[in-house]
Amino acid sequence: MADERANRKMSAILSADVKGYSRLMSVDEEGTVKALNDCREIIARCVHDHRGRVVDSPGDNVLAEFVSTVEAVKCAVKIQEDLKVRNADLPESRRMEFRIGVNLGDVIEEEGRIYGDGVNIAARLERLAEAGGICISGTAFDQVKSKLSLGYQYVGRQTVKNIPDPIRAYKVLMEPEHAGKVIGEHKPKKWRWAQIAAVILIVIAGTFAISKIYFGPPPIEPASVEKMAFPLPEKPSIAVLPFANMSDDPGKEFLSDGITEQIITSLSKVPSLFVISRTSTFSYKDKPVKVQQVAEELGVRYVLEGSVQQSEDKIRITAQLIDALTGRHLWAQRYERNYEDIFALQDEITLKILNEMQVKLTEGERLRSLTGKTTNLDAYEKLLEGITYLRAFNIESNNTARQLLEEVIALDPVFSRGYTYLAGVNIMDVWLGSSKSPPKSLAQATELLQKAIDLDENNDEAYSLLCHIYAMQRQFDKSIEAGQKAIELNPNSAGAYVWLAMPLRWIGKAEEAIELHKKAIRLSPFPPSYYYVNLGNAYRTADRCEEAITEYKKALHLTPQNAIVFGGLSVCYGLLGREQESRAAAAELIKLNPNYTIKFHMKSMSVYKNQELVKREADALRKAGIPEG
């Protein structure tokens, strides 16, 4: 009966999403949300001008419907042109670039929303488009090929998720010199050429298969040590790229991310390795990058990449380890196991990587890298999902994370990481200002972290968070002890170095704090903004204001609306006698935080041992025009 009531029709569908949205959010959540809203306004205006309607806009996606395919493609071109203008003056790392897919197909309309393969194909085409580009289906191409001053590149028949038959796909070429051209379409004059081509393909495929068996995958372009952004570490160095989610369910993204992170964590705990943090490797998520580029930008020799596919009770993981300096694949493997074997499989992959990199573990290191896990699959999945919500850095997501992590503990009361991340939720309540009693929230977090350590004495994340809590409570000796323990357990944890640097800075050991921050940024070459802020603060505390200004400017590049940075700049410029620049920075500070006063500054700096420095900074802010309060 539902089928009889369904309103079926033929529509042109436009689907658009942001390339690298997760990376943008991880760097600056508020700025990204504002930019997304600005871009949505541009898209909505273009859709309206081309007689379409926006049907839905979940997350970073926009779905629109048109009566005319010609208007849909014209709209897509206009959107990309307008967004290009918007992005022109922005640094590359902060540009919001959309991918657009357009399809003409059958859809079902119900209460103003549309469903069906026509919509699904548009969404799949969008994934095939480049950032700032457009990809259209064969059905859409047939309607517009001779009606618009555009060019097209045929990219073949594409097999896409949940669509049984391959679909023809074309990239839209918007440059004037391509107008009227169709690249890549070849039609054989006689049927026998198809047969000949098929034979040739079989021969080529056979030759490729034989060469792959005997000689391995073809080499990639080697990375250059001279072009590396950082000196190559003396230890074997590796970057683990985010594993691609190949499951039919996009909601399983947390699983592929979690497996990637688990491999990073296990490798990080090996002292004889240098491992880039997840914060930086995940900046490449959903980006078509070359191994050579990754190695040169992060300053590493080895790169691991792979994919995860989970369906029902099976899981398939592919992984390949590449020596970027030689361009050779050291190892590639495809695993297909029962889903319940996922824990052993992650460890197997990790140990295989170490073996290929010729890293030998002591027995203690081996045991340390394989402890602290659960055998409960439901608990494991909920943990990964909870971590995803926790890292969204907003009150609503934090509450969702709390619920999921409480369920983790209920499912497996001896799973150490469940308690660790639930403690993180309590700390996040304090950071977000949603805690009714910050001292109580921190006390609860401390209790949870102690429980986590009782269950797994090698839980470095728990020690890192304890380091931060004790510092906030001004228990500096305990804070430093916990921070040092975290680094001992995980010498590649960028976050552990950042947390330990904080109490050292507050008690006057600014030079030590500076070195720790530098180590953190080397382990995470694409760090979040607060890494640069904290390094700037450490330089400022060490009376090295010129260097502090350099770091503050790096932070502003990532988060332009950062009041803390403008406060630091105002102080540094003032201490250097650059009064005009100090006043300009102070004006930006007041604009972003109208309640900022000298009294507030003194209170926030009361944790510092050197109160003479605090008074000098307050004088600099007074001269810059900050009110007394």
RAWOMO-V29042 format. One record per helix or strand. SS is the DSSP state (H for helix, E for strand). FROM is the first residue (numbers start at 1). TO is the last residue. If there is no record, write none. Layout:
{{SS & FROM & TO} {SS & FROM & TO}}
This chain:
{{H & 2 & 5} {E & 7 & 18} {H & 21 & 27} {H & 29 & 49} {E & 52 & 56} {E & 62 & 66} {H & 69 & 87} {H & 92 & 94} {E & 98 & 110} {E & 113 & 115} {H & 117 & 128} {E & 134 & 137} {H & 138 & 144} {E & 151 & 158} {E & 167 & 173} {H & 176 & 178} {E & 182 & 183} {H & 191 & 215} {E & 236 & 240} {E & 244 & 245} {H & 250 & 268} {E & 273 & 275} {H & 278 & 284} {H & 291 & 298} {E & 302 & 311} {E & 314 & 323} {E & 328 & 338} {H & 339 & 356} {H & 363 & 369} {H & 377 & 390} {H & 395 & 411} {H & 416 & 432} {H & 438 & 455} {H & 460 & 472} {H & 476 & 489} {H & 494 & 506} {H & 510 & 523} {H & 529 & 541} {H & 545 & 558} {H & 563 & 575} {H & 579 & 592} {H & 598 & 604} {H & 611 & 624}}
